[in-house]
Amino acid sequence: MASQTAPTIDAAGIRAPQFADILTWLQDQYRAIYGADVYLEADSQDGQFLALVAAAINDSNTACIEVYNSFSPATAQGHALSLNVKLNGIRRLVPTASTVDLLLGGTVGTTITGGLVTDADGTQWRLPDTVTIPGTGSITVTATCVKLGAIEAAAGTITKIATPTFGWQTVTNPSAAVPGSPVETDAALRVRQSRSVAVPSQSIFEGIVGSVANLAGVTRLRGYENDSDTPDANGVPGHHIALIVEGGDVAAIANTIAIKKTPGTGTAGDVVQSVADAFGGSHIIRFSRPTVANIKINMTIQALTGYSSAILPRIRQAIADYLNGLSIGESVLYSKLFVPANLGNDSVGMTYAITAMTVARDAGAYGTSNVVLAFDEAAACDVADIAITVVT
């Protein structure tokens, strides 16, 4: 008689019987040998023995399913997923330090070696190993925080030179630092793996976007291509591409764009980098950093049966995660805010009811309208900016 306990692989994938089904099958076979009147309940010795056998078979089936799933990046987990994505030329990101774009000023030709700067809190930020002030008298470089983790620095707070160098005169950060991150999660790695398949695509533009998206430290990215002869609605000049990149090293981003783009294609943006080619020539590459739109929420909820104040941090975190996960240029739709605010499929969402919610951008007035963002803006929200009033 054929066994009904083994996994099955077919066009739909792999499946295996449940523990209860395995145990029932074993009991039926046992009774077929020793008689239908044999006692096999959980309080019998034979019943317990069959349960142990069923558990061992179920564990083996589970291992088989995990092995089968480990061959696909869509279903692999942990170390297996890390091995899978190497086939796409990427690897799981390790914990990273915060990065920030710095504008350095000084005497033309000054070389800064091993430069360090400090912010208003005394935290040190490390410049690239060697930086040379170009003919313009200023240069933008990406500095890395000496500490790992989500170290923040608001715009204009990094102004102190910790390693004085003759000819190096000023330093400032025009934009806020991009916080570092912990070890990359499986979910985030799967998203990056799906992007990576665009690198060798037939579309040059998709290849550029895929390559920049896979650079270390890049958290969000939006690309625009204007193949017409006139500027488009976003102001991108004709026959230009415009990349809006959050995070990542400015030099690495510019080099990647220069390598991937076709000759004659212009680049648009307010971050300007000079990139040398293999023949010693110099090319100007431009891209942009997103303008951050700080989103604030003010809401009122009515406490229902089972409500606890411990739910409030979960509501705030769910809303903040949703807003921080929006793409660059993606507007904040007022009606969509109720989904994370209600905690989705979490049962605790039934313990309260939202009676009012308003949203604001930066220092603007609160309202119930959509927050429309420009093509180069990105929504950002801190849990501290989500005010919740509870009524009974």
Secondary structure, DSSP 4 states (H G I P E B T S, - for coil): ---SSS-EEETTEEE---HHHHHHHHHHHHHHHH-TT---STTSHHHHHHHHHHHHHHHHHHHHHHHHHTTSTTT--HHHHHHHHGGGT--PPPP-EEEEEEEEEESTT-EEES-EEEETT--EEEPPSEEE--TTSEEEEEEEEEEEB-----TT-EEEESS--TTEEEEE-SS--B----SPPHHHHHHHHHHHTTTTSS-HHHHHHHHHHTSTT--EEEEEEE-SSS--TT-PPTTEEEEEEESS-HHHHHHHHHHHSPTT-EEE-SEEEEEE-TTS-EEEEEEBPPEEEEEEEEEEEEE-TT--TTHHHHHHHHHHHHHHTSPTT--B-GGGGHHHHTTTT-GGGGGEEEEEEEEEETTSPPBSS-B---TTEEEE--GGGEEEEEE-
